[in-house]
Structure formats: C-alpha cells, structure tokens
Amino acid sequence: MLVELVTLTTGDGIELDGALYAPAAPARPGAILMVHGLTWNFYRGPSRWLPPLLTAAGYTCLSLNMRDHDLTEPKDFELAHHDLRAGIDRLAAAGGEVVVLAHGYACNKVVCYQADSGDDRLRRRMLTTLGAVKAYRPDIWDHVLGAAPAMTGATLVVQGARDHLIEAGPRAEELTRAATESRIDVVLLEGGNHYFDGRHEQLAACIVDWLDRTNA
C-alpha cells in the first residue's frame, strides 16, 4: 500500500487536505472517496482505519477533509457539495467510477450531493451510521429527506446493531421511503456500535461484498 498526502482546492477556493491510498498490487477499477463525520478529519476515526482495509481489497481510496473538519457543531452544510466534488473530480481524473463512502454526519452531505450540485456522476454511495443529525439538527435531517429523491443508482446503508446513540432502523427506513429513485440496501451490522469499534474488518467486508454485488 502506498500513501500520498494531497491538497485539493474546491470550486469556491477552499483548500482541503487528505491522504490518497493506492494498492501495491493491481487495483480494482474505480476508486472510493472516504468522508468523515462531525468532529473528525481525514486522519482519525473511520477515515483513518477504513481506507487501508479497502486498499487491501484492491481499491484506491482518498480520505479527504471537509471544510468543517474537527468542528463540534455543523457549519456551512449548504457548501459541502463543493468539497465532495473536489474529491470526486480528483479520483475521476484517473478514470473509472467513483463511489463515495461516508460516516455519521457526512452521510447527510452525500445524500444531498446530487440535489445540491447537479452532478449526476455518482452511481453508488455507501452511508455508515446514518441519522444521528435528527436528534440535534432536525432541520438538516428534513433537508436530507427532501433532497433524497434526487439520488439515483444504488445506496448501501450500514448501521451498527448496537448503536445506542441513534435509532438505526427508523432512520434507515425514513431514507428508504424518501429516496424513491435509488435502490437502498440496509445492513444492521451485528455487534456494531456508532463507530464500529471491534467490527472494523466486518464493516470493510460488508462494503467490499456490496461493491462486488452491485458492480455493473
């Protein structure tokens, strides 16, 4: 595995740092953009430990800071599509499909991406620990459900079956009802909590299996 530190510039002029993970062996086609949640960044939490696991399976991964990295409160949610587009553009330049993988608060940004950006390149997206925002910013959750019909293609939602911080099942069901143009697959990962502690390999295996099954 090779790791390169990168800095991207968004369309509205914001610099974002990240790490690009490349497989040492021949890679699978396409690439994964990993997006962190609230209070996190590209080098901590799921954005730190998931890319090496996925790279070991043959995927190129870009773990990228969002402009609100490390913050404890939501900020500039309506501008998040610029950050996502910068990452998608960077990976798409190498050719092949780009799939976005989000954790926590970032799931909301990914659901809204097509509606907010007008970019229809995303055919697949993966959302882990979806729906916590409803408890502290219900207005954002309402916006997410309003934007969900613009999502097309396939969507994987993985919720920790032992996540006591959110109502994992109901949040996934709400998105499924709202996202009328996307095929939604929901997995309740046995033993998983909010951050999938002790279930890193199982989460990565779930993601790789879904990518294999939905690859056109």
C-alpha positions as CSV (number, residue, x, y, z in Angstrom):
1,M,0.0,0.0,0.0
2,L,1.2,3.5,-0.9
3,V,0.0,6.6,0.8
4,E,0.3,10.1,-0.5
5,L,-0.7,13.3,1.2
6,V,-2.7,15.6,-1.1
7,T,-4.2,19.1,-1.0
8,L,-7.2,19.8,-3.2
9,T,-8.8,23.2,-4.0
10,T,-12.6,23.4,-4.2
11,G,-14.5,25.3,-6.8
12,D,-15.1,28.1,-4.3
13,G,-11.4,28.3,-3.4
14,I,-11.1,26.3,-0.1
15,E,-8.0,24.0,0.3
16,L,-8.7,20.5,1.6
17,D,-6.0,18.1,2.9
18,G,-6.3,14.4,2.5
19,A,-4.5,11.1,2.1
20,L,-4.6,9.0,-1.1
21,Y,-4.2,5.3,-0.5
22,A,-3.1,3.1,-3.5
23,P,-2.9,-0.7,-3.6
24,A,0.5,-2.1,-4.1
25,A,-1.0,-4.9,-6.2
26,P,-3.1,-4.3,-9.4
27,A,-6.1,-2.3,-8.3
28,R,-9.7,-2.9,-8.9
29,P,-11.3,-0.5,-11.3
30,G,-12.7,2.8,-9.9
31,A,-12.0,4.4,-6.5
32,I,-13.6,5.3,-3.2
33,L,-13.9,8.8,-1.7
34,M,-14.0,8.5,2.2
35,V,-15.7,11.3,4.0
36,H,-15.5,11.9,7.8
37,G,-18.3,13.0,10.2
38,L,-18.7,15.8,12.7
39,T,-15.6,16.4,15.0
40,W,-13.4,14.1,12.8
41,N,-10.9,14.6,10.0
42,F,-9.1,12.5,7.3
43,Y,-6.5,11.0,9.7
44,R,-8.7,9.9,12.6
45,G,-11.6,7.6,13.2
46,P,-13.2,5.6,10.3
47,S,-11.5,7.8,7.7
48,R,-8.1,6.6,9.1
49,W,-8.8,2.8,9.5
50,L,-11.2,2.0,6.7
51,P,-9.1,3.1,3.7
52,P,-6.2,0.6,4.5
53,L,-8.7,-2.2,4.8
54,L,-10.4,-1.3,1.5
55,T,-7.0,-0.7,-0.2
56,A,-6.0,-4.3,0.9
57,A,-9.0,-5.4,-1.1
58,G,-7.7,-3.6,-4.2
59,Y,-9.5,-0.2,-4.0
60,T,-7.8,3.1,-4.4
61,C,-9.1,5.4,-1.6
62,L,-9.0,9.1,-1.0
63,S,-9.7,10.1,2.6
64,L,-10.4,13.8,2.5
65,N,-11.0,16.6,4.9
66,M,-14.2,18.6,4.6
67,R,-14.1,22.3,5.3
68,D,-15.8,21.7,8.7
69,H,-13.3,19.2,9.9
70,D,-12.7,19.0,13.6
71,L,-15.7,21.2,14.4
72,T,-18.1,20.2,17.1
73,E,-21.1,22.0,15.5
74,P,-22.4,21.9,11.9
75,K,-21.2,24.7,9.7
76,D,-21.6,25.5,6.0
77,F,-23.6,22.4,5.3
78,E,-25.0,24.0,2.2
79,L,-21.4,24.3,0.8
80,A,-20.5,20.7,1.3
81,H,-21.1,19.8,-2.3
82,H,-18.1,21.8,-3.3
83,D,-15.9,19.6,-1.0
84,L,-17.3,16.4,-2.3
85,R,-17.0,17.5,-5.9
86,A,-13.3,18.3,-5.4
87,G,-12.7,14.7,-4.2
88,I,-14.8,13.2,-6.9
89,D,-13.0,15.2,-9.6
90,R,-9.6,14.2,-8.2
91,L,-10.4,10.5,-8.4
92,A,-12.4,10.6,-11.6
93,A,-9.4,12.1,-13.4
94,A,-7.7,8.7,-13.1
95,G,-10.7,7.1,-14.9
96,G,-13.3,4.7,-13.7
97,E,-16.2,5.0,-11.3
98,V,-16.0,7.0,-8.0
99,V,-18.0,5.7,-5.1
100,V,-18.4,7.8,-2.0
101,L,-18.2,6.3,1.5
102,A,-19.5,8.4,4.4
103,H,-19.6,8.1,8.2
104,G,-22.0,9.8,10.5
105,Y,-22.7,13.5,9.8
106,A,-21.1,13.1,6.3
107,C,-24.0,10.8,5.3
108,N,-26.2,13.8,5.1
109,K,-23.9,15.6,2.7
110,V,-23.7,12.6,0.4
111,V,-27.5,12.2,0.3
112,C,-27.8,15.9,-0.7
113,Y,-24.9,15.9,-3.2
114,Q,-26.9,15.3,-6.4
115,A,-29.6,17.7,-5.5
116,D,-27.2,20.4,-4.4
117,S,-24.6,20.1,-7.0
118,G,-26.4,18.9,-10.1
119,D,-23.6,16.4,-10.6
120,D,-25.1,13.0,-11.8
121,R,-21.8,11.0,-12.0
122,L,-22.5,9.1,-8.7
123,R,-24.0,5.7,-9.4
124,R,-23.3,4.3,-6.0
125,R,-22.8,5.6,-2.4
126,M,-22.2,4.0,1.0
127,L,-23.6,5.5,4.2
128,T,-22.5,4.3,7.6
129,T,-24.1,5.4,10.9
130,L,-26.9,7.4,9.3
131,G,-29.4,9.7,11.0
132,A,-27.9,11.0,14.2
133,V,-28.4,14.5,13.0
134,K,-32.1,14.2,13.5
135,A,-31.6,14.5,17.3
136,Y,-29.6,17.8,17.3
137,R,-30.4,19.4,13.9
138,P,-33.8,18.2,12.8
139,D,-33.8,20.9,10.1
140,I,-30.8,19.3,8.4
141,W,-32.5,15.9,8.5
142,D,-35.6,17.4,6.9
143,H,-33.4,18.9,4.2
144,V,-31.8,15.5,3.7
145,L,-35.1,13.7,3.2
146,G,-36.2,16.5,0.9
147,A,-33.1,16.0,-1.3
148,A,-33.2,12.2,-1.2
149,P,-35.4,11.8,-4.3
150,A,-32.6,13.3,-6.4
151,M,-30.4,10.3,-5.6
152,T,-30.1,7.7,-8.3
153,G,-28.3,4.4,-8.6
154,A,-27.6,2.2,-5.6
155,T,-27.1,3.1,-2.0
156,L,-25.8,1.0,0.9
157,V,-26.7,1.9,4.5
158,V,-24.8,0.2,7.3
159,Q,-26.0,0.8,10.8
160,G,-24.5,-0.7,14.0
161,A,-27.0,-3.1,15.5
162,R,-25.8,-2.0,19.0
163,D,-25.7,1.8,18.2
164,H,-27.5,3.3,21.2
165,L,-26.8,6.9,20.0
166,I,-29.3,6.8,17.1
167,E,-32.5,4.9,16.2
168,A,-30.7,3.0,13.5
169,G,-33.6,1.1,12.0
170,P,-36.1,4.0,11.8
171,R,-33.5,6.4,10.3
172,A,-32.7,3.9,7.5
173,E,-36.4,3.3,6.9
174,E,-37.0,7.1,6.6
175,L,-34.3,7.5,4.0
176,T,-35.6,4.4,2.1
177,R,-39.0,5.9,1.8
178,A,-37.7,9.3,0.7
179,A,-35.1,8.1,-1.8
180,T,-37.6,6.9,-4.4
181,E,-35.1,6.8,-7.3
182,S,-32.4,4.8,-5.6
183,R,-32.1,1.2,-4.7
184,I,-31.4,1.1,-0.9
185,D,-29.7,-1.9,0.8
186,V,-29.8,-1.7,4.6
187,V,-27.4,-3.8,6.8
188,L,-27.6,-3.8,10.6
189,L,-24.1,-4.9,11.5
190,E,-24.2,-7.4,14.4
191,G,-22.3,-6.2,17.4
192,G,-21.6,-2.8,15.8
193,N,-21.8,0.5,17.7
194,H,-21.8,4.1,16.5
195,Y,-18.1,3.8,15.4
196,F,-18.0,0.1,14.7
197,D,-15.5,-0.5,17.5
198,G,-14.2,-4.1,17.3
199,R,-16.0,-4.5,14.0
200,H,-13.6,-2.8,11.5
201,E,-12.9,-5.9,9.4
202,Q,-16.6,-6.9,9.3
203,L,-17.6,-3.4,8.1
204,A,-14.9,-3.5,5.4
205,A,-16.0,-6.9,4.3
206,C,-19.6,-5.8,4.1
207,I,-18.6,-2.8,1.9
208,V,-16.5,-4.9,-0.4
209,D,-19.2,-7.6,-0.7
210,W,-21.8,-4.9,-1.6
211,L,-19.5,-3.3,-4.2
212,D,-18.9,-6.7,-5.8
213,R,-22.6,-7.4,-5.9
214,T,-23.7,-4.1,-7.3
215,N,-20.9,-3.6,-9.8
216,A,-22.5,-3.1,-13.2
